[in-house]
Structure formats: structure tokens, C-alpha cells
Amino acid sequence: MADFRLSDIDQQILDKVVEVGNSTTAHTRYYEDHEHEFPPARLEGERGFEEVFPLFGQRKPDDTPMMTFMMAVSIARGSTNGVVRGLGLAMPQGRASGLGNAALQSAGTAEQKAKWGNLFLAMSITEPGAGSDTKAISTTARLDGEEWVINGDKIFVTDGVRCDGAIVWATIDKSAGRAGIKSFLVLRDAPGFELVRKEKKLGIRASDTAAYSFRDCRIPRDHMLGDDETVPKGGGSAAYKGVMKTFNMTRPAVASGGVAKAKGALDFATAELAKEGVAVDWSKSFNQRSAVEQKLIEMEADTEAATLSVLHAAWLNDVRKPNNLESSICKAKGGEVCRTIPQAAMELLGGMSVSHDHLVEKYLRDGRISDIYEGTGQIQRLIIAREILGYSSEELT
């Protein structure tokens, strides 16, 4: 049975993560306003994650499973006021944790994981004409001797500027639909691979997002993830399903970012209202509380529900159980509270909430993307309905 109560050492780690995260608060607005700049390796006054790593060594086998715990870490880190840093990118194990790394771990061979596991890999799926509908991918990969030749355009590649390479989704047979889609590792120095631009965005401005162009881009034959070059007849595709399983790992992580922004906005609103003497009095009954108190309770309950859905999906992955349904549930829920909780916080705080001097409006903008990438909230609800009702994608679209 899942038990998400934290051990003492796990709680110490979360507390330390929050301390480190808040140490860069003074720089948050600078990188918000100068998104063309990359934060340096160390900011003035920053407390590094090296303070956190020794605590991981004190964890016991019966502490919270690792992926589940890292979701809790992600929520704690993302809800702080500082410049967001990727704790996972510097984990003591030396394994990188870009979105592309999840694809490598999910669909790559043992040899590929060993060869490329320490690289920082982005995930390159979205195209100008193909967003959530991955079947519409038009980027092509053609086998020419012992090389794949890739042609197409990709947009909104998270960490696409700083990564060592990207896992690129392309089709080897357009007529086969999803069965023709494969994933390929393209390193940054591959001939024909161009970084077109760094995108300007509504939120998460300190996170680099890139657009790519592939023009007769050549990569070695063994850079296709997995070892299945066949195109199944009849529409099925083990390779496509294998790559899609990546989302069962990454959707909880993306959802945790949305929950983090909800929690950050809730914490901010709670603290600001407390300064004015407005706080939830738990000794009072429902009909004795003010409307503001009741709203804070509802916001806390919704944020907690979203948190538990993320932890549950991650826990299923930790114990090697199917989590396709639960990953979509947490992604839909995380993508919802990232909008509703910051918006409710703004309504409670009034005019101050839209000021650049306060961070609550930033939580709303930064969290908004959580409902869009890795499959929109609408797509997640379709997946949930199919799973519960037993429909195929052809039967329910």
C-alpha cells in the first residue's frame, strides 16, 4: 500500500531544498526580465545543491521510493521564490535528467543507455503543424546506407539550447501513421542540425526553449532508440508504444511543476493575508468562517489532491506497475491547479497580485505551460476516458 508520509531524513532534504531554492530570490526578477541570458553556474548569495547531496546518502531502503520522492522534491523546489535550478542535473549518480533522458531510459537499448546516459538530452517532438497529435509528425528519417537522413522542423524544445543533444521524433514511413514514428538521438554537432532560435515565452523565462531545423541531417544508423527498424503492418507499433511510455515517466514530473506553482501561489497568498490578520481558524465551524478563510481551505485541499495524484503516479512507476491512467490523471490535475490556484490567489490579494513587485502573477504565468506541454489537459482527459471506458483512440477522439 502506498504511504506518502515522509521519513525524518526525507523531510530534512525537502527543507534543505527549499532553503537552497529561496537563496536566489534576489535574482528571480532579473532572469525573468532578461530571458536571453543564462544564469551562471553560481549566483551571488546562492546556496548550492551540494548542501543537499550528503543527505541523500543517509536515506534508507525503506524511505520513500526514489521517483516518488523526487516528485516531492520537485514540488518543494518549484514552489520557492528563487531562480529555478535543475537539482536532478547534478545528482551524485552522474545521470542527466533532461526530458530526452527519460525517453532514452524508456526506449533505448542497454548499450545506448550506457553510451549516452550521462549526456543531457532534450526531447524534440512538437512541430509547427503537430502539437499534441503525435500521429501528425511530419519530420522524416530516411535510411541511406549506414546513416539516417533527417528532414523537418521542431519547435518548443525544452532545454534545447543548453542540451548535449535531443531525442527527435520522426517518421520513417508517413503512410504507416503512428507505426512509422521512431525516435532518434541527434547530437548538437550533427551535420545538417541547426538551432534556429531561442523562443520568447509568456512564462518559465529562465528555462531555455528552442526551435530546431533539420536539413539532410545525418546521424549514425545506431542512433535510432531501440533496435526495431521495422514498420508493422496493421497499425500496431511496439516502438511507438515504447516511446509513448516515456510520457508515463515525464508526465508526473511535468505535473509536479504545475503543482509547485499552485503551492507557491497558495503559500504567498497565505503569508500576505496573515500579515493583515486573515488566517484560517480551524477551531471554527464551516458557517463561522469568513469567505476568505473558506477559499484558502478549498485551495489547500485542491493543491493537496493534485500533489497526491502526482506522488501516486510516480509510486506506481517505482513499484513497476502500470501507470498510464494515473500519469494522465496527475497531468490533468496538475495542469488544472497551476491555473486555478494562482488565479484564486490573485482574486484574494486584489491589486497587489498583478504588480511586478510580487511573485504571484509569475506563478500564474510560469505554471500555465504545465497544462500544455507533454499533452494538453484536453488530451489527458481523452486518455483517461479511453482507459476507464475501454475505448481505443480510433473509437474516442
N, C-alpha and C positions, 0 to 999 in steps of 0.2 A: 504494500500500500504506500502511496506517495505521502511523504511527510516533508513539508517545506519549512518547518521550524529550523532556524539556523543554530549551529553549534557556537560555542563561545569564540572559537578561532575564526569561524566564518564571519561572525558579526564584527570582530576586530578588523578583518580585511575590508569589509564594506565601509566601516567607519574611516579607515585609513584612505580608502579610495576617494571618499567624499572630501577629506582634508586636502589631499593632493589636488583634486579637481578644483576646489574653491581657491587654491593658492594662485590661480591665474586669472581671478576675477577682474583685476585691474586692466587686463589686456583684451577682454572679451569684445568690447565695442570697437577696439582698433581693428581687429581682424574681421569684424562684421562690416566695417566701413571700407576696408582695404582688401577685398576678397581676391585681388590679383596677386597679393603677396602670400607666401607660405610662412607659417610660424617657424622660427628657428628651432634647432634641437633643444634649446633650453631658453625659457623666458625669464626675465628678471623677476625674482621672488618665487619662481616655480619650485615646488617640492616634487621631485621626480618619483616615478613609479618604483625606483629601486628601494623605496621605503616599504613598498607593498610586497615585493617578491619574497623576502625571507619568511613572511607569514605563511605563504603558500606551502613552504616546506614543513610547516607544523601541522598541516591538515592530516587527518587520519582517514583510513579507507572507508570508515563508516560515516564520514562527513557528507555533506550534500554532494551528489554526483556532479562531475566537473561541468558539463554543458549547462545543467540546471543552475549551478552556482554562478557560471559566467553570465547567464542572463540576469541574475540578481545584481551582479557587479555592473553590467551594462546599464541597468535601470538606475542604480545609485550614481554611477559616473555621469550619465547623460542628464541627470536632474540637477547637477551642480551649476554654479554660475560662471565657471571658468571656460577657457578655450578647450574644446573637446579634443582629447588625445586618445589614440587607439591603444589601450592597455594591452590588447591581445597581440599587437605587432611586436611587442618586446617581451613576450613570455619567456621564462627561463628555458623552456624546451627548445627554443630556437625556431619553432614552426611559425611561419607567417599566417596571418588570418584575414586576408582580403576575401572578398566575395568569390573571386576565382579560385581561391584555395579550397573553399567548400566544394566547388564543382570538381576539382582535382581529386579530393578525398572521396567523393561520391562515385565518380565515373572513371577515374584513372586506374591504370594497372599498377601492380606493386612496384614495377620498375619506374613508372612515371612518377609515382608518389615519392619514391626515394630520390629521384633525379631532380625534381622541381619543387619538392615540398618546402624548401627554405626560401623560395622566391616569394615576393609579394605580388599576388596576381589579382587583377581586376576581372570583372565579369562584363562581357560585351554582348548584349542581346538586343536591346532596343534599336529600332531603325526609324527613319522618318515616316515610313508607311506601315510600321509594325510595332505596336506597343505591347499591350497585354496579350494580344493574339499571337502567340509564338509560331503558330502554323503559317502565318503570313510572312515569315522571314524570307527575304529575297537575296541576301548575301550568298554568293555561291562559292563552292570549293570544287575545283576540278583537278583530278589526278593526272599529272604529267610526269611519267617515269617514276622517280622516287621522291617527287615533291608534290605538294598540294599548292594549287594556284588559287588565291582567294581574291574575289572582287565584290565590292559593296561598300556601304556607308553605315556607320553606327553612331548613335548619339546617347547622351546622358550616361556615360560610363563613369561610375563612381570610382574615385581614386585613379582615374585614367591618366593623370599627368605624372603622378609620383610612382606608379607601379613599375615593376620589372617587366611585365608582360600582361597579356589578357587572354582569358578563355573566350574565344569568339564562336558564336553560334552561326553556322552556315549550312546551306543545303547542298547535298551532292546530287540531288535529283528533284527538281521542282515538281515534276508530275506526280511524285510519290507523297506529297504533302508532308505531314509530320514525320513519316517514316524515313524521309530523306534528310532530316536535320541531324547534324553531328556537331560536336564541339571540338575546337582546335586550340592548342596553345600557340599564341603568336608572341614572340619576344619583341621588345621595343626596337631592336636593331634589324628586324627582318626587312629585306628589300621590298619596297612597294607599300610599306606600312607608314602612314602619316598621321601625326597628331594635328588635327585641323585647328582646334581652338579649345580654350578653357571656357566653359559656359558661365554666364552670369545668371543668378537664380534668386528666387523670392526669399528662400531661407537656406539653412546649412551652408552659409557662405564661406566658412573656414574649411569646408570639405571640397576638394577639387573634383570637378565633374567635366569630362572631356568628350569631344566628338572625334571620331576616327574615320579615316578613309583608307580603303584597301584597293590598290590598282595593280593587278597582276602581282600580288604579294606572294612570295614563295617561302614555304616552310617545309621542313623535312617530313617525309611520309609518316614517321612515328610520332608526330606531334598531334595526331588525332587522339583524343582521350579514349581509353579503352582499346580494344583490338578488333572491333567489328566494323568492317568497311562495307558490309552488305546492305542492301535496301530490301527489306522484307516485302513480300507481296501480300496484298490483302489489308494493308493499312497498319499492321502492328509494327512496333519497333522497340526492341529491348534497349537499344542505345538511347533513343529519345526518352523512354521511361526512366532509364538510369540517370540521365542528365536532369530530368524533371525532379528526381528525388532530391537533387540539390536544394530545391526550394523547401523541402521538409526540414532542412537544417538551417537555411538562411532566413526563412520567414519568421521564426521565433526571434531571431536576432534583430530583424527589421522592426518587428512589433515592439521589442523591448525599447527601441529608440523612441517610438511614439509614446509608450507608457512613461518613459523618462521625462518627456516634455510635459505630459499631463501632470506628473508628480511635481516637477519643478514649478509649474504654474500654481498648483494647489498649495505647495509649501510657501511660495511667495505671497499668495493672497492671504493665507492663514496668518503669516507673520505680520503683514501690513495691517490687517484688520485687528490683530491682537494689540498693536500699538495704539489703536483707537478705542481699546476696551471691548472689542467684539470678539468673543470666543465661544465655542460650544460648551454649554453647561450640561454635562452628561447626567447630572442629578435631576434635571427637569424632564417631564414627560413631553411627548410629541407636541401636544397642544399648548404647552407653556413656552416653547422655544420660539425665537424670532424667525422670520423668513430667511434671514441671512444664515443663522445657525443651521437651519434645516438644509439649506442649499449646500453648505460646507459638508454636512454629513453625507448627502447624496453624492457629492463629488468624490469624497473619500471612498465611499462604497464602490463606485464605478471604477475608480482607479485601482482599487484592491482586486476587483473582479478581473480586470484586464491583466494585472500582474500575475494572478494565479493561473490564468489561461496560458500565459507565456511560459511559466515555470512547468506547467503540466505537459505542454508540447515538448519542451526540452527534456523533461524527465523521461518521457516515452522513448526519445531517441537514446538517452543514456542507458536505458534498460533493454535496448534493441527490440522495441515493439513498434508496430506501425503507427505513424502519427500524421498521416496525410490530412485527415479530418481536423485533428486538433491544431495542426500548424495553420490551416486556413482560418479556423475559429480565432486563434490568438492574433493572427494578422488582421482579420476584420475588426476585432475588438480594439487592438492597439491603434489601428488606423482611425477608429471612431473617437476614442478618448483623446487622441492627440489634437482633435479639433474641438470637441465639446467641452473639455475641462479648461483649457486656456481661454476659450470664449466665455465660459461661465465666470472664470476668474476676472476677466475684463469687465463683465457686467457688474460684478460685485464691487470692483475697485473704482469704477467710473472713469473720469477723465484722465487720471494719473496712469491708467493702464496703457494708453496709446502713446505715452511720452517715451522719447528715446532715452530718457534718464532711467527708465525702469526696464526690466527684462521680460515682463510678462508678454509683451507684444512679440518679442523674439521667440519665446516658447511656441506661440501660435504659428509663426512663420516657419520655424525650424521643424516643428512636428508635422506640418501639413504633408510633407513628402512621404511620411510613413504610410499614408493611405493610398499612395500612388505606385511607388516602385515595388518590385517583387510581386506584381499582380495587384491591381486596384481592389478596393473594397467590394465593388460590384462583382468582379471576377471571383473573389473569395466566397461570396455568398452563393454564386453559381456552383462552385466546387462543393461547398457544404451541402447544398440541396441535392446535388448528384450523389454524394456519399450517403446521405441519410435515406434518400428515396430509391437508390439503386439505379439511377439513370446513367447512360453514357453521355459523352459530350455531344454526340450527334442527336440524342433524344432531348437534351435540355441545353439550349444555348441562349 
